[in-house]
Amino acid sequence: MRYFFVLLLLVFLCFSCNRDLTDGSGTAGPAFAQPTPNTTAGLRAGQKTPEALAGSPEREMTETPAAASPEELPDPAEAKRMGPGRTTPVVRDRSATTAPQAGQKSNTGTAPVGGGAVVVSKIQAPQVFEVYTTPCYGNCPEYTLRLFEGGLLVLDAKKGLRQQGLHTQQLQFFQYSDLVEQFNRLAAADLAPVYPTTEIPTDIPATVLRYTDAKGKEQKIKVYVDAPEALASFLAEVTQLPKEGIWDPAKE
């Protein structure tokens, strides 16, 4: 009987211990509480959590606009003409240059661009020098050639050339510079008025160089033959010009 009561007490004690380790439903509870995840750990100051970003009504994205290139800048005059409310950009190419229009003057101030003929009487540039040939009985060239500052040549051809009458040609800069350099050396030299200086022939034409010196006095050098080397070389180059290049018809 005594053993029976001891056994019953042990059963009662085991039942009591089992209830302490279980919840109300009879299911064993966890031995320790699960830690709550800390979503703010590792965030920098001022940085929002993913939940805060997801819950915000909108996300602001700021982009720095690219600077407009000079070619894409709108033309203020064109924008003013279009008036307010127009959003279509007018692209202006600042690197483009405007082509000369018909009727404009060239850099010499005499020849209109676009095919117009030069009016010789309206040439404003000073004349540098003039070379002409005297008449002859054969078919030798007879003409007057004038050079103006800036490189404009004016040819008045009478015979012996493919062109007749008034024509003009614009020399390239290096040609003009070379001629002027040679001419300045000749103008500063002590030249005779006629070559040859001893016996003047009468049966051949002469080439005449005429110009105004630094004192404002007209100088004329007539060459038949036997001119000094510098003068002969200069005249040979000048008298070749009417036979070369493109000559445009001109007006008196």
Secondary structure, DSSP 8 states (H G I E B T S, - for coil): -HHHHHHHHHHHHHHHHHHHTB-TTS-B--SS------TTTT--TT---HHHHHHSS------------GGG-B-HHHHHHH-TT-----B--TT------TT-B-TTSSSBSSS---BGGG--S-EEEEEEE---SSS--EEEEEEETTTEEEEEEEESSSS-EEEEEE--HHHHHHHHHHHHHHHHS---SEESSS---SSS--EEEEEE-TTS-EEEEEESS---HHHHHHHHHHHHGGGSS--EE-B-
